[in-house]
């Protein structure tokens, strides 16, 4: 439900009610209705919820009534409706005065109508409003599709799209130049905050809400499309309409209005980056080129990500391009300064940001893999370097990503993303003879390995999960899909069998080494 208080009071039978205070708050949105006379009623109220009550719990206590009013206001309630005639014959003047001061709608409900009568009336009104709005949006989409099938040209195309969608619009080039607009806003208002870093599409321009979308031209952003005069309550219905309009405009923009400046900069920086990796370009020259492309790209801490789809065959390039697009659009990765370069080894991504974390980046990339999906046998993998702070550490970071991919045999089963620090210990220890590893594992886990095979397998799985989750019982239980108490019991039993204290760093390190050796031995 998304009616304002004012609109709700015009719907029968709530239209028989009387707004006795808080007229300044009649623009509040009523998202839902709640009927309750419980002592902790205000703790259950959500933002935008209107409360209907008989005043049973506050009838004898003006202080409680005042406290309820203030708490509802703090929680973002849209209003309070009090049904008179049963416990109150009139709302206290002091409560009315407080509601007026807060601008909080206080409504006197008629005795002859039940709460369900009033709620049903609002639900029917909301259903009618939503149905009408949906039909309007569908009609706009039909008009837009009919127009899309006709030949279109530059300015008349933009004006026609604006007419079909029913909103004024503006088109901004990728360098921040205003190419077209038919709204009443000044250019400085439209371009405020340029270059735009935030990815939120709903923005505030002047005194109204606007909706801003990128105009995608291949792999690059050719500019932005902005729709003005957006009704936030209609946005969920109209959003797909705006996206379709952006795709149409991006497709039909004539070559003369396309901005190749950014693409040229990317190509030039890519060429210089390759020269730097070969040793033909100094670090200072690369840093200056990075500033021209994206100010601050190499000034903040950065890391490199090397992505490959080794089993994709002829589809390798296609899959890497799909992953690049997903990286660019990811809500968290897009907040970072970035540069992506196709190399023989795969897609090389330079990510830069003050709060950069290899672990967090691994999570974002895994989310991209999950979202994009892969065809059979086209499983991507990515290696993340450690965090670097100086431009001259780029080659070192690249070496870390390549080494991490070469060590894929040491990754956990099913793992698709790893960062260098996860494998650093394995890289140091892989020169140890396998006989020494086997002997160490047998000695460290001797107290457990002599038990029944099924028991040993279950307890080893529990111990490994415990170590992988840095000793957190809750996370261990969650990973194993067991109760926390079960996990705790198993760890206590393991402590006895292995004669270790899980609170001691030395014991944890010994066990961690044992499992690392086991994995290395299993993978040859």
C-alpha positions as CSV (number, residue, x, y, z in Angstrom):
1,X,0.0,0.0,0.0
2,X,1.4,3.4,-0.9
3,X,-1.3,6.0,-0.2
4,X,-0.7,9.3,1.6
5,X,-2.6,10.0,4.8
6,X,-4.5,12.7,2.9
7,X,-5.5,10.2,0.2
8,X,-6.4,7.5,2.8
9,X,-8.8,10.0,4.5
10,X,-10.7,10.4,1.2
11,X,-11.5,6.7,1.0
12,X,-14.8,5.5,2.4
13,X,-15.4,4.6,5.2
14,X,-12.2,6.3,6.5
15,X,-13.5,9.4,4.9
16,X,-16.0,9.5,7.8
17,X,-13.1,9.9,10.2
18,X,-11.8,13.3,11.3
19,X,-8.2,14.5,11.3
20,X,-8.0,16.3,14.6
21,X,-4.2,17.0,14.7
22,X,-1.0,16.8,12.7
23,X,-2.2,18.3,9.5
24,X,1.4,18.9,8.5
25,X,2.0,15.2,8.3
26,X,-0.8,14.3,5.8
27,X,1.9,13.7,3.1
28,X,3.2,10.8,5.0
29,X,2.9,7.5,3.1
30,X,0.6,4.8,4.5
31,X,2.4,1.5,3.6
32,X,0.3,-0.8,5.8
33,X,-2.3,-0.8,8.6
34,X,-1.9,-2.4,12.0
35,X,-4.6,-3.0,14.7
36,X,-3.2,-3.7,18.1
37,X,-3.9,-3.1,21.8
38,X,-0.8,-4.8,23.3
39,X,1.5,-3.2,26.0
40,X,4.5,-3.3,23.7
41,X,2.5,-2.1,20.7
42,X,4.9,0.6,19.5
43,X,7.8,-1.9,19.4
44,X,6.1,-3.7,16.5
45,X,5.3,-0.7,14.4
46,X,7.2,-0.4,11.1
47,X,8.0,2.7,9.1
48,X,4.9,3.8,7.1
49,X,2.5,1.8,9.2
50,X,-0.7,3.4,10.5
51,X,-2.0,2.2,13.9
52,X,-5.6,1.8,14.7
53,X,-6.6,1.4,18.4
54,X,-9.5,1.6,20.8
55,X,-7.2,3.4,23.3
56,X,-7.8,0.6,25.8
57,X,-4.2,0.6,27.1
58,X,-3.8,4.4,27.4
59,X,-7.3,5.3,28.5
60,X,-6.3,5.9,32.2
61,X,-2.8,7.2,31.6
62,X,-2.1,10.5,29.7
63,X,1.6,9.9,30.2
64,X,1.4,6.5,28.4
65,X,-0.6,8.1,25.6
66,X,2.0,10.8,25.1
67,X,4.8,8.3,25.2
68,X,3.1,6.1,22.6
69,X,2.6,9.2,20.3
70,X,6.3,10.1,20.5
71,X,7.5,6.6,19.9
72,X,5.3,6.1,16.9
73,X,6.6,9.3,15.5
74,X,10.2,8.2,16.0
75,X,9.6,4.9,14.3
76,X,8.2,6.6,11.2
77,X,4.6,5.6,11.7
78,X,2.2,7.3,9.3
79,X,-0.5,8.1,11.8
80,X,-2.6,7.1,14.8
81,X,-6.3,6.4,14.5
82,X,-8.3,6.3,17.8
83,X,-11.8,4.8,17.8
84,X,-14.0,6.8,20.2
85,X,-17.1,5.7,22.1
86,X,-15.8,2.7,23.9
87,X,-13.0,3.8,26.2
88,X,-12.6,7.5,25.3
89,X,-15.4,9.9,24.4
90,X,-12.9,12.5,23.3
91,X,-9.2,12.7,22.6
92,X,-7.4,14.7,25.4
93,X,-6.5,18.2,24.4
94,X,-2.9,17.7,25.6
95,X,-2.5,14.8,23.2
96,X,-3.9,16.8,20.3
97,X,-1.5,19.6,21.1
98,X,1.5,17.3,21.1
99,X,0.4,15.7,17.8
100,X,0.2,19.1,16.2
101,X,3.6,20.1,17.5
102,X,5.1,16.9,16.0
103,X,3.2,17.1,12.7
104,X,2.0,13.6,13.4
105,X,-1.5,12.7,12.0
106,X,-4.0,12.0,14.8
107,X,-7.3,10.7,13.5
108,X,-10.7,10.3,15.3
109,X,-12.3,7.2,13.9
110,X,-16.1,6.8,13.7
111,X,-17.7,4.4,16.2
112,X,-20.1,2.8,13.7
113,X,-17.4,1.3,11.5
114,X,-15.2,-1.6,12.4
115,X,-11.5,-1.6,11.9
116,X,-11.9,-4.3,9.1
117,X,-14.3,-2.0,7.3
118,X,-11.8,0.8,7.2
119,X,-8.9,-1.5,6.2
120,X,-10.9,-3.2,3.5
121,X,-11.8,0.2,2.0
122,X,-8.1,1.2,1.9
123,X,-7.1,-2.1,0.4
124,X,-9.7,-1.8,-2.4
125,X,-8.6,1.8,-3.1
126,X,-4.9,0.7,-3.3
127,X,-5.8,-2.2,-5.5
128,X,-7.7,0.1,-7.9
129,X,-4.8,2.6,-7.9
130,X,-2.2,0.0,-8.5
131,X,-4.2,-1.6,-11.3
132,X,-4.7,1.7,-13.0
133,X,-1.0,2.6,-12.6
134,X,0.1,-0.7,-14.1
135,X,-2.2,-0.3,-17.1
136,X,-0.8,3.2,-17.7
137,X,2.8,1.8,-17.6
138,X,1.9,-1.1,-20.0
139,X,0.3,1.4,-22.4
140,X,3.5,3.5,-22.3
141,X,5.6,0.3,-23.0
142,X,3.3,-0.5,-26.0
143,X,3.8,3.1,-27.4
144,X,7.6,2.8,-26.9
145,X,7.8,-0.5,-28.7
146,X,5.7,0.7,-31.6
147,X,8.0,3.7,-31.8
148,X,11.1,1.5,-31.6
149,X,10.0,-0.3,-34.8
150,X,9.9,2.9,-36.7
151,X,13.0,4.8,-38.3
152,X,14.3,7.3,-35.7
153,X,16.6,10.3,-35.9
154,X,18.6,12.2,-33.3
155,X,16.6,15.0,-31.6
156,X,13.1,13.9,-32.8
157,X,13.9,10.5,-31.4
158,X,14.6,11.9,-27.9
159,X,11.5,14.0,-28.0
160,X,9.4,11.1,-29.1
161,X,10.8,8.8,-26.4
162,X,10.1,11.5,-23.8
163,X,6.5,11.7,-25.0
164,X,6.1,7.9,-25.0
165,X,7.5,7.6,-21.5
166,X,5.6,10.6,-20.2
167,X,8.6,12.3,-18.5
168,X,11.0,15.1,-19.5
169,X,14.5,13.7,-20.1
170,X,18.1,14.8,-20.6
171,X,21.1,13.0,-22.3
172,X,24.6,13.6,-20.9
173,X,27.8,12.6,-22.8
174,X,30.5,10.5,-21.1
175,X,32.6,13.7,-20.6
176,X,29.9,15.5,-18.8
177,X,28.5,17.6,-21.8
178,X,24.7,18.1,-21.9
179,X,23.7,16.8,-25.3
180,X,19.9,17.2,-25.0
181,X,17.2,18.1,-22.5
182,X,13.6,19.2,-22.6
183,X,13.1,19.7,-18.8
184,X,12.9,23.0,-17.0
185,X,16.1,22.4,-15.1
186,X,19.3,24.4,-15.5
187,X,22.4,22.7,-16.9
188,X,24.3,23.3,-13.6
189,X,21.5,21.4,-11.7
190,X,21.6,18.4,-14.1
191,X,25.4,18.1,-14.1
192,X,25.8,18.7,-10.3
193,X,28.3,16.3,-8.8
194,X,29.9,15.4,-12.1
195,X,31.8,13.1,-12.6
196,X,29.2,10.8,-11.0
197,X,30.7,8.1,-8.8
198,X,27.6,6.8,-7.1
199,X,25.7,4.0,-8.8
200,X,22.3,4.9,-7.3
201,X,19.9,5.4,-10.2
202,X,17.4,7.4,-8.1
203,X,18.8,10.9,-7.6
204,X,17.7,14.3,-6.5
205,X,17.9,17.1,-9.0
206,X,16.6,20.5,-7.9
207,X,13.4,19.9,-5.9
208,X,12.3,16.7,-7.6
209,X,13.3,13.1,-7.9
210,X,15.0,11.9,-11.1
211,X,16.2,8.6,-12.5
212,X,19.6,8.3,-14.1
213,X,20.8,5.4,-16.2
214,X,24.0,4.8,-18.2
215,X,23.8,4.6,-22.0
216,X,25.7,1.4,-22.7
217,X,27.4,1.2,-26.0
218,X,29.1,-2.1,-26.3
219,X,31.5,-2.5,-23.4
220,X,31.7,1.3,-22.7
221,X,29.4,3.9,-21.2
222,X,28.5,6.3,-23.9
223,X,26.8,8.8,-21.5
224,X,23.7,9.0,-19.2
225,X,20.0,9.3,-19.7
226,X,18.0,11.1,-17.0
227,X,14.3,11.1,-16.5
228,X,12.7,13.9,-14.5
229,X,9.6,14.3,-12.4
230,X,9.6,10.7,-11.0
231,X,7.0,9.6,-8.6
232,X,8.9,7.4,-6.1
233,X,5.7,5.4,-5.5
234,X,5.5,4.5,-9.2
235,X,9.3,3.8,-9.6
236,X,9.0,0.0,-9.2
237,X,6.5,-0.1,-12.0
238,X,8.2,2.3,-14.3
239,X,11.8,1.2,-13.8
240,X,11.7,-1.4,-16.6
241,X,10.2,1.2,-18.9
242,X,13.1,3.6,-18.2
243,X,15.6,0.8,-18.9
244,X,14.0,0.0,-22.2
245,X,14.1,3.6,-23.2
246,X,17.8,3.8,-22.4
247,X,18.6,0.8,-24.5
248,X,16.6,2.2,-27.4
249,X,18.4,5.6,-27.2
250,X,21.9,4.0,-26.8
251,X,21.2,1.8,-29.9
252,X,20.0,4.7,-32.1
253,X,22.4,7.5,-31.1
254,X,24.2,8.5,-34.3
255,X,28.0,8.1,-34.6
256,X,28.5,11.9,-34.5
257,X,27.2,12.0,-30.9
258,X,29.1,9.0,-29.6
259,X,32.0,9.8,-27.3
260,X,35.1,7.9,-28.2
261,X,37.3,10.0,-26.0
262,X,37.1,7.6,-23.0
263,X,37.6,4.6,-25.3
264,X,40.8,6.1,-26.7
265,X,42.1,6.8,-23.2
266,X,41.5,3.1,-22.3
267,X,43.2,1.8,-25.4
268,X,46.2,4.1,-24.9
269,X,46.5,3.2,-21.2
270,X,46.3,-0.5,-22.1
271,X,49.1,-0.1,-24.6
272,X,51.2,1.8,-22.0
273,X,50.4,-0.8,-19.4
274,X,51.7,-3.6,-21.6
275,X,54.9,-1.6,-22.3
276,X,55.4,-1.2,-18.6
277,X,55.1,-4.9,-17.9
278,X,57.7,-5.5,-20.6
279,X,60.0,-2.9,-19.0
280,X,59.7,-0.4,-21.9
281,X,58.0,2.3,-19.8
282,X,58.9,3.8,-16.4
283,X,56.6,3.7,-13.4
284,X,56.4,7.5,-13.4
285,X,55.1,7.5,-16.9
286,X,52.5,4.8,-16.2
287,X,51.3,6.7,-13.1
288,X,50.8,9.9,-15.2
289,X,48.9,7.9,-17.8
290,X,46.7,6.4,-15.0
291,X,45.9,9.9,-13.7
292,X,44.8,11.0,-17.2
293,X,42.5,7.9,-17.4
294,X,41.1,7.8,-13.9
295,X,42.5,10.3,-11.3
296,X,43.8,8.5,-8.2
297,X,43.8,5.1,-9.9
298,X,47.4,4.3,-8.7
299,X,47.4,6.8,-5.8
300,X,45.3,4.7,-3.4
301,X,46.1,1.1,-2.3
302,X,45.4,-1.3,-5.2
303,X,45.5,-5.0,-6.1
304,X,45.4,-7.0,-9.3
305,X,42.9,-9.7,-10.2
306,X,43.7,-12.2,-13.0
307,X,40.6,-14.0,-14.3
308,X,40.6,-16.9,-16.7
309,X,38.2,-19.5,-18.2
310,X,40.7,-22.2,-19.1
311,X,38.3,-24.8,-20.4
312,X,36.2,-22.5,-22.5
313,X,38.1,-23.1,-25.7
314,X,36.8,-20.8,-28.5
315,X,34.3,-19.2,-26.0
316,X,37.2,-18.0,-23.8
317,X,37.2,-14.5,-25.0
318,X,33.4,-14.2,-25.0
319,X,33.2,-15.5,-21.4
320,X,36.0,-13.1,-20.2
321,X,34.1,-10.2,-21.8
322,X,30.9,-11.2,-20.0
323,X,32.8,-11.3,-16.7
324,X,34.4,-7.9,-17.4
325,X,30.9,-6.4,-17.8
326,X,29.8,-8.1,-14.6
327,X,32.8,-6.7,-12.7
328,X,32.0,-3.2,-14.0
329,X,28.4,-3.4,-12.9
330,X,28.8,-5.1,-9.5
331,X,27.5,-2.7,-6.8
332,X,30.7,-3.0,-4.7
333,X,33.4,-3.3,-7.3
334,X,31.9,-0.4,-9.2
335,X,32.7,1.8,-6.2
336,X,36.4,1.2,-6.7
337,X,38.6,2.9,-9.3
338,X,39.3,0.2,-11.9
339,X,40.9,-0.7,-15.2
340,X,40.4,-4.0,-17.1
341,X,42.8,-5.3,-19.7
342,X,42.6,-8.4,-21.9
343,X,45.9,-10.3,-21.9
344,X,47.1,-13.7,-23.0
345,X,46.8,-15.0,-19.5
346,X,43.2,-13.8,-19.2
347,X,41.4,-10.7,-17.9
348,X,43.7,-8.5,-15.8
349,X,41.8,-6.1,-13.5
350,X,43.4,-3.3,-11.5
351,X,41.3,-2.3,-8.5
352,X,42.0,0.7,-6.4
353,X,40.4,2.0,-3.2
354,X,41.3,3.1,0.4
355,X,39.4,0.3,2.1
356,X,40.5,-2.4,-0.3
357,X,40.5,-6.0,1.0
358,X,41.6,-9.1,-0.9
359,X,39.1,-11.2,1.1
360,X,36.2,-8.8,0.2
361,X,37.2,-8.7,-3.4
362,X,37.2,-12.5,-3.6
363,X,33.7,-12.5,-2.3
364,X,32.6,-9.9,-4.9
365,X,34.1,-11.9,-7.7
366,X,32.5,-15.1,-6.5
367,X,29.2,-13.2,-6.6
368,X,29.9,-12.2,-10.2
369,X,30.6,-15.8,-11.1
370,X,27.3,-16.9,-9.5
371,X,25.3,-14.2,-11.2
372,X,26.6,-14.6,-14.7
373,X,26.4,-18.4,-14.7
374,X,28.6,-20.5,-17.0
375,X,28.1,-23.1,-19.7
376,X,29.1,-26.7,-19.2
377,X,32.9,-27.0,-18.7
378,X,33.4,-23.2,-18.8
379,X,34.2,-22.7,-15.2
380,X,36.0,-19.4,-14.5
381,X,38.7,-19.0,-11.9
382,X,40.3,-15.8,-10.5
383,X,43.5,-15.1,-8.6
384,X,43.7,-12.0,-6.3
385,X,47.1,-10.4,-5.4
386,X,47.9,-9.1,-1.9
387,X,47.2,-5.4,-1.3
388,X,49.9,-3.0,-2.7
389,X,50.5,0.7,-2.0
390,X,53.1,1.8,-4.6
391,X,52.8,1.8,-8.4
392,X,56.2,0.1,-8.7
393,X,54.7,-3.0,-7.0
394,X,52.4,-3.8,-10.0
395,X,54.8,-6.4,-11.4
396,X,55.0,-8.0,-8.1
397,X,51.2,-8.1,-7.8
398,X,51.0,-9.6,-11.3
399,X,53.5,-12.3,-10.4
400,X,51.4,-13.1,-7.3
401,X,48.3,-13.6,-9.4
402,X,50.1,-15.9,-11.9
403,X,51.6,-17.9,-9.1
404,X,48.2,-18.3,-7.4
405,X,46.7,-19.6,-10.6
406,X,49.7,-22.0,-11.1
407,X,49.0,-23.3,-7.6
408,X,45.4,-24.1,-8.4
409,X,46.0,-27.7,-7.4
410,X,46.3,-26.5,-3.8
411,X,42.9,-24.7,-3.8
412,X,40.0,-26.2,-1.9
413,X,37.7,-28.5,-3.9
414,X,35.2,-26.4,-5.9
415,X,37.0,-23.1,-5.1
416,X,37.0,-20.6,-8.0
417,X,38.6,-17.6,-6.4
418,X,41.7,-17.4,-4.3
419,X,44.0,-14.7,-3.1
420,X,47.8,-15.0,-2.8
421,X,47.9,-14.8,1.0
422,X,45.8,-18.0,1.2
423,X,48.5,-20.0,-0.6
424,X,51.6,-18.2,0.7
425,X,52.2,-20.9,3.3
426,X,51.8,-23.7,0.8
427,X,54.3,-22.0,-1.5
428,X,56.8,-21.9,1.3
429,X,56.2,-25.5,2.5
430,X,55.9,-27.3,-0.9
431,X,59.7,-28.1,-0.9
432,X,59.3,-30.3,2.2
433,X,59.6,-34.0,1.3
434,X,56.3,-35.8,1.2
435,X,57.6,-38.4,3.7
436,X,58.2,-35.7,6.3
437,X,54.7,-34.3,5.7
438,X,53.2,-37.8,6.1
439,X,55.1,-38.4,9.3
440,X,54.1,-35.0,10.7
441,X,50.4,-35.6,10.0
442,X,50.4,-39.1,11.5
443,X,52.1,-37.8,14.7
444,X,49.9,-34.8,15.1
445,X,46.6,-36.6,14.4
446,X,47.6,-39.9,16.0
447,X,45.0,-39.7,18.8
448,X,42.2,-39.6,16.2
449,X,43.3,-41.6,13.2
450,X,43.2,-45.0,15.1
451,X,39.4,-44.8,15.5
452,X,36.6,-46.1,13.3
453,X,36.8,-44.7,9.7
454,X,33.4,-43.1,9.7
455,X,34.1,-41.4,13.1
456,X,37.5,-40.3,11.9
457,X,36.1,-38.8,8.7
458,X,33.3,-36.9,10.6
459,X,35.7,-35.5,13.2
460,X,38.3,-34.5,10.7
461,X,35.7,-32.6,8.7
462,X,34.6,-30.8,11.9
463,X,38.2,-29.9,12.8
464,X,38.9,-28.6,9.3
465,X,35.8,-26.5,9.3
466,X,36.8,-25.1,12.7
467,X,40.2,-24.1,11.5
468,X,38.9,-22.6,8.3
469,X,36.5,-20.4,10.3
470,X,39.3,-19.2,12.6
471,X,38.0,-21.0,15.6
472,X,34.4,-19.6,15.5
473,X,32.0,-22.3,16.8
474,X,28.9,-20.6,15.3
475,X,30.4,-20.4,11.8
476,X,31.7,-24.0,12.1
477,X,28.2,-25.3,13.0
478,X,26.7,-23.3,10.2
479,X,29.1,-24.7,7.6
480,X,28.5,-28.3,8.8
481,X,24.7,-27.8,9.1
482,X,24.8,-29.0,12.7
483,X,23.7,-27.5,16.1
484,X,26.1,-25.3,17.9
485,X,26.1,-27.6,20.9
486,X,27.0,-30.5,18.6
487,X,29.9,-28.6,17.3
488,X,31.1,-27.6,20.8
489,X,30.9,-31.3,22.0
490,X,32.9,-32.5,19.0
491,X,35.6,-29.9,19.6
492,X,35.8,-30.8,23.3
493,X,36.2,-34.5,22.3
494,X,38.9,-33.5,19.7
495,X,40.8,-31.6,22.4
496,X,40.9,-34.8,24.5
497,X,41.9,-37.1,21.7
498,X,44.6,-34.9,20.2
499,X,45.8,-33.5,23.5
500,X,45.5,-29.9,22.3
501,X,44.2,-26.6,23.7
502,X,42.3,-24.7,21.0
503,X,42.9,-21.5,22.8
504,X,46.7,-21.8,22.2
505,X,48.1,-20.4,19.0
506,X,50.8,-23.0,18.8
507,X,48.3,-25.9,18.9
508,X,46.2,-24.2,16.3
509,X,49.2,-23.7,14.0
510,X,50.3,-27.4,14.4
511,X,46.8,-28.5,13.4
512,X,46.6,-26.0,10.5
513,X,49.9,-27.4,9.2
514,X,48.7,-30.9,9.5
515,X,45.7,-30.2,7.3
516,X,47.8,-28.2,4.9
517,X,50.1,-31.2,4.5
518,X,47.2,-33.6,4.1
519,X,45.8,-31.5,1.3
520,X,49.2,-31.2,-0.4
521,X,49.7,-35.0,-0.2
522,X,46.2,-35.7,-1.5
523,X,47.0,-33.5,-4.6
524,X,50.4,-35.0,-5.2
